[in-house]
């Protein structure tokens, strides 16, 4: 069973190997016009995909930072207004010396 960092490592290397294969295929083309057209096509496809991935990563980081900040603020506000004894609420304590037992 692979751990998450091993899966990321495998996925990253698989993508790198596929990109290397694409560029080696482009480089093996006999004419410079074909190579130029294929490089342009690869750039047209790869650049938007990379930009979308970077945008998704940046959005995820911002969302998680905002969620952590909201959780901290809500926890602080609840702590200020709880006024309890510090014990958990909604917990039923069972006492064995209780005559209702």
GIDAPE-V157274 format. One record per pair of residues at least 4 apart in sequence whose ideal C-beta (glycine too) atoms are under 8 Angstrom apart, sorted by the first residue. I is the first residue (numbers start at 1). J is the second residue. Records with the same first field share a line. If there is no record, write none. Layout:
# GIDAPE-V157274
I->J  J
This chain:
# GIDAPE-V157274
2->6  7  10
3->7
4->8
5->9
6->10
7->11
8->12
9->13
10->14
11->15
12->16
13->17
14->18
15->19
16->20
17->21
18->22
19->23
20->24
21->25
22->26  42
23->27  42
24->28
25->29  38
26->35  38  39  42
27->35
29->34  35  38
30->34
31->35
32->36
33->37
34->38
35->39
36->40
37->41
38->42
39->43
40->44
41->45
42->46
43->47
44->48
45->49
46->50
47->51
48->52
49->53
50->54
51->55
52->56
53->57
54->58
55->59
56->60
57->61
58->62
59->63
60->64
61->65
62->66
63->67
64->68
65->69
66->70
67->71
68->72
69->73
70->74
71->75
72->76
73->77
74->78
75->79
76->80
77->81
78->82
84->89
87->91
94->98
96->101
